[in-house]
Amino acid sequence: MKLQKEEKIVIVLLLMAAGSMVVAFWMFEDTASSTATATNQKQEAYISVEGRISEINPTKTGGNLLIRLDSTSLPIFVSSAAQPENLLRKVKIGERVKVTGVKSKFNERDEIKVERAADVQIRK
């Protein structure tokens, strides 16, 4: 089957349009999902969650802490800058807390990163 000149041009234009769509999707994929919380990539998206502690685990290295709440699927990462050893003495599993932190990624997974001890508040 031999294609006419116009048919070849149409095929080339369709391939170019499809390639442009793929590149646009790839470029704007991450920013489209975060526009509700941040207007650009450099602006941090702060999140506050409240719930009962279902799990508290120190990390194997770095002196950090991982907390899970019953109200969110996002893990809460308490960095060593937030003095997790003091926090570990204050909070217990089952206790109600309010956590404020920055939504970030670790190993391609979302998490809430806490940098200050004051961002983990015990609720009654």
C-alpha positions, 0 to 999 in steps of 0.5 A: 500500500503506497501512501499519498503525499498528503496522507504522509503529512497527516501521519507526521502531524498526528505523531507530532501532536501525540508527542507534544501531548505526552511531553505536556502530560509528563511536565505538568503531571506533578504540578496539577495535583499540588495546585490546590495547596501550593501555587508553585513548586518552591512554596511549601504545602503545610498540612495539619492533621489530628488523630489518635496515635496508632504507631510510634517507631524510631528510625534505624538511623539518624535519630528520627521518629515515624508516627502513624495516626488513625485519621490519615494514611500519610506517615509522619516523619519527625526529624532529629531537629524536632527533638524526637527523643523528648516527644517519645517520652511525652506521647503514647499510642492511643493519645490524641495529637495534632500534627503540623508539617510540610507535605514532602516525598520520601522514596516517591511516597508522600509523608508529613515532615515535622521540623519543630517539636511545637508542631506536635501538640497533645490534645485532650 
